[in-house]
């Protein structure tokens, strides 16, 4: 499973679980972001950089929409990782987009 995209998916899931008071619209954005991230992971596993980018961009749009309504550090972290995966995927590096981000 592509680790960078997996980390983004886990962060989005945490954001959903840790903020039960958020509106249904935000929940829907997080759910859609997770679904799109899963699709990006599948494409990344098969080396399909273009598909990874397409699905990661959709996930990013939903994550950013959720972040605007209800800022959350987990969502912000997921956005960062999705952007990194998209950048690598646009260069055709599906394998690099799958890697763990460097430790900080």
C-alpha positions as a printed Julia matrix, in Angstrom:
104×3 Matrix{Float64}:
   0.0    0.0     0.0
   1.5    3.4    -0.9
   2.66   4.73    2.42
   2.45   8.46    1.77
  -1.12   8.17    0.54
  -1.89   5.72    3.34
  -0.69   8.26    5.88
  -2.97  10.84    4.31
  -5.88   8.42    4.49
  -5.2    7.63    8.14
  -4.94  11.32    9.01
  -8.27  11.96    7.29
  -9.85   9.06    9.19
  -8.49  10.44   12.47
  -9.89  13.85   11.64
 -13.3   12.28   11.09
 -13.2   10.19   14.26
 -11.85  12.9    16.56
 -14.36  15.57   15.58
 -17.83  14.08   16.1
 -19.4   17.53   16.43
 -18.65  18.52   12.83
 -21.46  19.07   10.38
 -22.65  16.42    7.98
 -21.13  18.35    5.08
 -17.68  18.11    6.62
 -18.22  14.41    7.34
 -19.15  13.92    3.7
 -16.01  15.72    2.51
 -13.82  13.57    4.77
 -15.6   10.4     3.61
 -15.13  11.37   -0.03
 -11.47  12.24    0.62
 -10.9    8.82    2.17
 -12.63   7.03   -0.72
 -10.55   8.93   -3.28
  -7.38   8.27   -1.3
  -8.12   4.54   -1.35
  -8.48   4.72   -5.14
  -5.19   6.63   -5.35
  -3.53   3.91   -3.27
  -4.8    1.22   -5.62
  -3.45   3.06   -8.65
  -0.14   3.68   -6.92
   0.25   0.0    -6.1
  -0.01  -0.81   -9.8
   2.36   1.98  -10.85
  -0.36   4.08  -12.47
   0.93   7.56  -11.67
  -1.77   9.31  -13.71
  -4.58   7.55  -11.83
  -2.86   8.22   -8.53
  -2.73  11.94   -9.35
  -6.37  12.06  -10.45
  -7.68  10.41   -7.31
  -5.28  12.22   -4.97
  -6.38  15.57   -6.44
 -10.01  14.67   -5.78
  -9.09  13.65   -2.22
  -7.18  16.9    -1.8
 -10.15  19.0    -2.92
 -12.42  17.29   -0.39
  -9.83  17.51    2.39
  -9.31  21.23    1.74
 -13.07  21.84    1.74
 -13.34  20.09    5.09
 -10.35  22.02    6.46
 -11.97  25.36    5.54
 -15.09  24.53    7.55
 -13.41  22.79   10.48
  -9.62  23.2    10.77
  -7.97  20.09   12.15
  -4.26  19.25   12.45
  -4.86  15.72   11.14
  -6.6   17.02    8.04
  -3.84  19.59    7.54
  -1.26  16.8     7.73
  -3.22  14.72    5.23
  -3.37  17.7     2.86
   0.41  18.06    3.06
   0.96  14.38    2.23
  -1.58  14.4    -0.58
   0.16  17.39   -2.17
   3.52  15.6    -1.95
   2.04  12.47   -3.53
   0.47  14.55   -6.31
   3.78  16.28   -7.05
   5.59  12.95   -7.33
   2.78  11.39   -9.36
   2.83  14.27  -11.87
   6.49  13.46  -12.47
   5.49   9.86  -13.19
   6.99   8.6    -9.93
   4.19   6.44   -8.57
   6.81   4.48   -6.63
   8.13   7.63   -4.91
   4.59   8.82   -4.13
   4.11   5.54   -2.26
   7.1    5.99    0.04
   7.05   7.1     3.64
   7.61  10.82    4.11
  10.97  11.7     5.71
  11.02  11.84    9.51
  10.88  15.3    10.95
